[in-house]
């Protein structure tokens, strides 16, 4: 059957400065040199026409469901075009629930189609190549931009404007598209997918807060959080540290809801038992915080919210982070 392309919104679909204008999926693909000659049957479908920054968990899960149906109907792979603002988060959410060997490939653009050096066409061409490639099967959700193939688990947007904005700081790209050939150098570990058919009401109520720790942070902004949210991700200093005055407040919250400890640095893991001072990772784990491992704060929030929406308790959440962090 070839590849099914699901088009959302984002920079890749913005033709210029006209307010409200948006290119359809057919218009996006029609502007890709060499796509028609690729020899890959391509079916294009328009879905949620919203910017990346306005996407919701429910919409992303709807897209995954659409993609899953396409694979069940015979598609070899799926490409999703969307805005890059939330691409690292939507890709990870898709990866957590994607049950197929067929590649689920996300791509977008950093420059609008009318700009000099627009990167959208090249990204779409590379994404379709990867979605159709036998070498990419079994790798889960992938992000393809700038002729690089990244695992959803590791990829991050690391620059606000550069076409080479996406990188995987802790692992590097899984592969590259070279002279039209998909070269996969690494295979990411795969885990049993989490349920994708999440009750929408439970999803909406599974609110997870993100607190980025800063210099002289006393945690005042966390007051009353246990009454408004069901989970918290803490982006701590370095290897997972917070000011000593903040530690008791986090421990008190951990008695009422799952609190996951991550690093705000953007690369590397939080530690478990290297430092012992108040506010250290050892102290915070004693107070009940869950080790987020290598997951950055944004991906940890995606995983925690999905786990809460599927009814996982604290022990199940800790096990999931131990496996996937």
Secondary structure, DSSP 8 states (H G I E B T S, - for coil): --EEEEE--SGGG--SS-TT----HHHHHHT-TTSGGG---EEEEE-----GGG--HHHHHHHHHHHHHHHHTT-SEEEEE--STTHHHHHHHHHHH---SSEEEEE--SS-TTSTT--HHHHHHHHHHHHH-GGGTTS-EEEEETTEEEETTT-EE--SS-TT-EE-TTT--SEEEETTEEEE-----------S---HHHHHH--EEEEE--TT---GGGTTHHHH-SEEEEEEBTTTB--HHHHHHHHHHHTTSEEEEEETTSSS---SSS--STTSHHHHHHTT-EE-TT--HHHHHHHHHHHHHTT--HHHHHHHHHHH-
